[in-house]
Amino acid sequence: MSKMKVAIIGCGSIANGTHIPAYLANPDAEIKYFCDIVGEKAEKAVQDYGCGEAIEDYRMALDDPEIEAVSVCTSNDVHASISIDSLRAGKNVLCEKPAARTYAEALEMQQAQHETGRVLNIGVVNRFNTGVNRIKQMIGDGELGEVYHVYVSFRSQRSIPGLGGAFTTKSIAGGGALIDWGVHFLDIVMYALGDPRPKAVSGQTYSKLGLDMPNYAYLNMWAGPPDYAGTYDVDDFVTALIRTEGPTISLNGAWAQNIGAEEMYIDILGDRAGIRLQYGKGFVVYGAKDGVLLETTPTFKSEEMFQTEIDSFLDCIRSGRKLASHIDTVILSSQIIQGIYDSSEQNKEVVFDQVPEAKQ
């Protein structure tokens, strides 16, 4: 079987840190193109990895009949357009999270996937996390009893990324802390619960600590130095209550807060047992038996989730298997995030209709 030819679209940190190494480690994949509108980034990738061709226009890769798969690793504002163009060109797509800036854009992506029949998976990599999958199995097996509520906290003291840049410009990113960090936490919850349909949401977002950019105090800025001539019009704090066909979900999230404690965890509350998952780490199970309170910290061998994600993407193209990261599933998270932003803007609860079915 010949190797699957792949194009990397966008050669920034997510591509270099996860996608490219995972494709290179897969014996059935071959990266044929590195594409970036900044040509130097694409050229550097060719030099660093010793393979592929550097291009600046992704349409060159789409015009190549040898290309079967593309990874979209660009800024959020072009996720939808590049993914849709790729699907219509007959390519299979793995698009980084979030699916798009808005729910409407995500629906357009879903529509294109249904019309073309090609694969469109979203980079919600925690669906390939060993610990998350163990929690999902425990819930499915009834070990927690009835799961009635999930509480999510993703809060940091002063962690606005790249102040004034793409992360803090709504027209590029679509939002701030909620769409950047919250998408990961919400997707873990939805996946572990079996992706229940959202019914309604009441939320509020705030843009407070980054507004006075020159006086914003911080220890580090992981997405690059601040651009004080740039834009800051996104949320740095969010709170919400989500009603689903299953459990309720509540959350508090902050890129920046005036509390010097970081909290990155998910509490899953069942009537038989509960779980606290520390994001990116392990989890603890709390329960009781025969009048005794129990606390268990499972230990297990974990697979590298980014490698599993890429391997599964390539496998599903050839096998026809539908992954849990398919747009049809992940679009629920897009609907919830949009609902929180709409609820905040309208200052009222947003009630969801059923997710419309894309035309076949």
N, C-alpha and C positions, 0 to 999 in steps of 0.2 A: 504494500500500500504506500503510495507516494505521500510525501509530507504536505500538510495543509499550508498554503501560502497565506500570510497574514500581513495586514497593514496596521501600523500604530499611528493614530491621528492625534497629535498633541504630544509633545516630548518634554513635558514638565515633570514635576516631582512624583506624581502618582504613576506616571508611565515608567519612569526610571526606577522608582522604588518597588513597584509590584508587578505591573503587567509585563514589561520587557523581560525581567529575570525569569518569570514564570513560563513565558513562551519559550525562552531559550532552554529551560530545563525540561521541556516536553519534547520527547524524541520524535513526535509526529507533527511538529510545527516548524515552520520556517518563516522568519520575518523578512519580507521582501521589500517593504517600504517603511521608512521613518518620515512622518510628515509633520511639519510645523510651519506656521506663517512666519516665524522667525527662523530663517534658513540656517542660522548658525547652530540652533538647537538640534535640528535634524542632522546636520553634518557631524556634530559632536557625537550623536548617538551611533552613527555609522562607524566613526573612529573608535569609540569606546567598546562597541560590541563586535566589531569586525565582521559585520554582515549588512545586507540590505542596501537600499538606495535612498538618498536624501531628496525629498521633494517638499515644495511649499504649498502646492494646490492638491487637496485631497482627491479631487476629481480625477487626477492622473491614476491614482490607485483604483478608483471605482471603474475606470475604463479598461483596466487590465483584467481579462477573463480568467487569469490564473488565481486572482485573489478570491478566496472563499470567505474570509472572516476579517473583521476590523474591530479594533478596540478604540472607542471614542474617549479620549482622555483630555479633553479640552475644558475651557471654562463653561459654566452652566448655560450661558446665553446661546451657544451653538449646539448644545446636545441634541435638541429636537431636529434642527435643520440637517445636520450631518447624518444623524441616524436615519432619518427619513430618506435622504438622498441615497444612502448606502443600501437600504432595504430595496428601494426602487431600482437600484442597479444590480440587484440579485445577490447582494452580500449579506452575510450573517453578522449580527452586531452584538457586541458587549459594550454597553454605554455606562460610564461611571455614574455614581450617584451624585446628586439626585437625578431622577429620570429627566427632569426639565425644571425650568424656573417656575412654571405654573401647572396647575391641573389641566388646563385647556391644552397646553403644549403636549403634556403626557398623553392625553386622549388622541391627539393627532398622531403621535408615535404609535400608539396601540392600533389605530385605524390602518396605518401603513403596514404594520406587521400582519394584520389580518388579511389585508388585500394581497400581500406578496407571498405570505406563507413562509417567509424566512424567519430565522431565529432573532428575537430581540430580548436579550437579558440585560438587567440592570445590575450595576456593581454593588449590590447590598451584600458585602462579603461575609457578614456575620451569619448568613444562612448556611455558610460552609464551615462555621466554627464548631469544633468538636463539643465544647461545653454547652453551647447553645442548643445543639442537636440532642444532647443528653437531657437537657431540661425539657425540650419539646417532647421527647419520648416519655419522660416521667409524668408530664401533664396528661399526655394521651393515654398512658397506662392507668391513670387515676390515682397515682401515688400522693398527689396533693389534695385529693378529694375534689370538691367543687371550687374552682378558681373564680373568685367573685370580684377581685379588684387587683390592679397592678399600679404601683407608684414608681415614677421615673424621676431621677435627679441627675442632671448633667450641668454642674455649676462650677465655675472657676472664678478666682478673684479678679484678675486683670489679664485676660487672654484674647483680646480682640486681634485677629490675624491681619497683618498687612494694612494697618490703618490708612484709609484714603485710597486703597487700591481696589482690585477686582472683588475681593471678599466683602468689602464694605460698600459696594456700589450696587444698588438694587437692580438696575437695568442689566447688569452682568450676572450677578449671583442669584437674583430672585428673592433674596432675604438674607438674614444673618444667622444668629445662633440656632434658630429653629430649623432652617433648611440645611445648615451645615453640620451641626452636631445632632440635632434632634432627629433627623432622618434615620441615623444609625440606631438610636435607642428605640424609636417608634417601630422601626422595621423588625428589630429583635422581638419586641413584644407581640406584634401582629403575627410573626412567624411562629413563635412559641405557642400562641393561643390557637393556631390553626386558621389564621387570617379571617377573623369574624368581620362581617359587614359593619362598617360604621353607620350609626344612626343619627347622631347629633354631636355637636361640639360647642363649647363655650370657652373662649380664650382671650387672652390679652397679651399683646407684645409691647415692649418698651424700648425706646432708643434714648439712652440717658448718658452713660459714662463716656462714650466716645464723641459726643457732639462737640465738645470744646477740645478739638484735636491737639492744638499746641500744648495744652495743659494736662493731657491724659498721661497719668503716671503708670508705668508698667515695668516688669522685670525683664521680659524678653518679648519679641514679636516674631513668632515662628514662620510667618509667611512673607517675611521681608521687612525692610525698614519702613517707617511711616512716610506717607506722601501728604504733607500738610496742605498742599494745593489741590488734593484729590477730593473724593466724595465720601461722606458718611451718612447714609440714609437707610440703614437697616437696623433690625432688632438686636439688642445685646442682652435682653432678658425676655422670657416668655413663661406664661403659666396657662394651663388649660385643663379642662375636664372633658373627656371623650366618652360618649355612650356607644356601645357596640351591641350586636346581637348576642354577644357573650358578656364577658366582664366589662366593668368600667375601667378607664385608664385616666390617671391624673399625672401631671408633670410640672416640674419647675426646671427651667434651663437658663443658664447665663454664660455668655462669653466673658462677661465682666460684672462683678458685684463687689460691694464694699464689705465683704465677709472673707476673712483670710483662711478659708477652708475649702478644699476641692472635694466635691462629691460626684462620683461617676458610678452610679449603681442603679439596679432595677430590683424592686421588691415585688414578688409574685405571691399573693395571699390566697391560700386555699383553706377550706374548713378542716382539713386533715393535717396539712403541713404547709410550710411556706419556704420560699427560696429568696436569698439575696445574691444576685449576680453582680460582681464587681466588673465593670466594663473592661474588656481586654484581659481579664484575669479569671480566677476560678469562682466557685459559688459555694454557699453554705446552705444546708437544709435544716430547718427548724421544725420540730414536731413534738409529740408526746405519746407515751405508751405506758399503760399500767400505772398511771399517776406520776410518771417521771417525765420531765422535760428533756428532750434530746436535741443535740446539735451535732451535725455530721458535716465534715468537709471532704467531699469525694476527691480522689486523686485518680488520674487516668492519663493515658498517652494522647497527646493532641496532634492532629494533623496541621500542616501549615495551610491556613485557610485561603490565602491568596493563590497558592499553587493549586489547591483543590478547586477553587473557582475557575481558573483558566483551564485546567484539565477537564472539568465537567462541561465547560462551554464548548470545547473542541469535540468532546465525545458526543454531546447532544446534537451537534450539527450532523454527524454521520449516523447516529442511532435513531434520531427523531424523538428522543426522550424529552419531555417538557420539564424544565427545572423549576425549582421553587422561586428562582429569581426572575422568572419570565415576566414580561410587562403586564400580563393579565392579572398577576397577583400583586406585584409591587405598586401598581397604580392605586391601590387602596391607601397606601401611605401618602401618595401625592394628594389624594382627595382629602385626607385628614389635615395635612399641612396647609393646604389651600383653605380649608374650613376654619382653621385657627386664625390665619391672617384675615380672612373675611369677617369672622366674628369680632376680632379686635377692631377692625376698621368700622364696622357697622354698629359696634357696641351692643350686640345682642347674640343670642344663641343661633347657630346655623343648623338647620335640619337638612339632612341629606336625602335626596332621592336615591334610588338604586343606581349603581354604576351603569351608564348606558352601554348597551352592546354595540361594538363597532360592526359596521356592515361587512358581511363576508364577501 
